[in-house]
Amino acid sequence: MYQRLLLIFSVLCIAGASRAQNNNVMTPADPCYKYDKTIPIGTGPANPAIPPANIIAKWVHDPSQNGANRASSGPNPDTIGSHGFDQSTYKCYIYNGTAFRIRFPNNYDPTKKYQMILFLHGAGEAAHLDKANNATPSGGTINRENQDQLYWGAQLFEQRMNNGEWNGFLLFPQLTFGTSEWDATHTIPPVNNILDTLTKYNGLDADRVTVMGLSAGGIGCFRYAESFPTRIATVVASCPEGISAQTGHVSAFFQLPIWLGCGGVDGGGNNPTPSDIIAFRNSFTNPGGNLYLDYYPIQGHVMWSIQWNKTDIHGNHILSNYWNTAHKAQPLLYFQKDQFCEGAAISAKMEITSGFYAYEWQKNNVTIPGATTYSYTATQAGTYQVHFKRSMNAPWSDWTPNPVVISTKKCAVDTAYVEHFDGQVAYVARKGDGSGSNSSYFIGNYDCQNGVFTNASESFSQDGAAEQHHFFKWLHIWRR
């Protein structure tokens, strides 16, 4: 049923020891068992015994627990709520009290390396432990629900895999009700150990992990990135609760590309207001970071499905593009400025996450002498890339998958300018138009983004300030 974790030296990213379990505990051939309390505990796979500490075990799911707000009430216990999709491809496991589900890559080959989407659910998807249905000699606080975390995202992400848009691991850990916060002290460390295990035995590429989350899981993404920045390649967060508390902590994960979504009529309680979101965005973009904000003026808190289904100008899902381009060796280019006027000085600052053991930079495939830190500033046109080592004995990472090309351009005349707005129609409430006067619609909550979004590394640049001013001036005139 399970095998003991081995204490190994972590070559991934954090100091100290990391735990990993022996081979073949987690495989795509594992059945997906529904909990059966009529079987004596520990005598069958439908009612496994709780594993000892620091052991990953095969586990179950229990959609019958009372109070499980996302569990299926239909005849098929292997479906999730109103979404009603077959969850049997998501295998059930548990580690140190954290139940989790894994969807293995399509055509999985353990000798190959695969990227990962790590999904952090919201507070509404935390497991509700029911003592009546969990009555065992061990008591009624065992997390056998292990399915509510699949309510958002799991079906859609699997469809994207089956459509050939992306391929890799999908990891959905689950917290229990009352402990629904993702934090660096208690709830994230078990996830790190699961990642270490998958890296050691199952072919996870630790350099290509995308962390996603919504609501409480959205803020969990940023807490994760802040505490363990070398583990995360990119962040996709939706309506993160308490985002204002993270605004002053962005320096720890400033090099990561961020895609942040929010609703203009969100707010109240711990939900993010538009001003909270914009302040967080500015803390990234003002110093030159790469954060793309999807702001939906007339949406509330539950807007993530719109964000995940957004397409670029070519009709491709932007989310799949983020997944496919995620890599720790992809540097941040400050202000996304890759062109300079002919004859002018070139100064293009690039960085990846600090804290790795060693770094090397190249220009036009030639190693740059002395360029051995996480940061490099190019002073000449050319094609730049970087790679790194996680520890002294670790292999070098892959080189930057999409090298940064620095070039020059003629600047005799002003360059073309294209303004990018949200896909929805921006609406501003006016007195007498029957819409009311909800302050969330007022002009102060609207924001512009400069540039046409074409890929996961592109964001808006700072030269849009004047055009933004003119837009607000026009909108003010229109409102009168």
Secondary structure, 3 states (H helix, E strand, C coil): CEEEEEEEECCCCCCCEEEEECCCCCCCCCCCEECCCCCCCCCCCCCCCCCCCCEEEECEECCCCCCCCCCCCCCCCCECHHHCCECCCEEEEEECCEEEEEECCCCCCCCCCEEEEEEECCHHHCECCCCCCCCCCCCCCCCCCCCHHHCCCHHHHHHHHHCCCCCEEEEEEECECCCCCCCCCCCHHHHHHHHHHHHHHCCEEEEEEEEEEECHHHHHHHHHHHHCHHHCCEEEEECCCCHHHHHHHHHHHCCCCEEEEEECCCCECCECCHHHHHHHHHHHHCCCCCEEEEEECCCCCCCHHHHHCCECCCCCEHHHHHHHHCCCCCCEEHHHCCEEECCCCCCEEEECCCCCCEEEEEECCEECCCCCCCEEEECCCEEEEEEEECCCCCCECCCCCCCEEEEEECCCCCCCCCEECCCCCCCCCCCCCCCCCCHHHCHHHCCCEECCCCCCCCCCCHHHHHHHHHHHHHHHHHHC
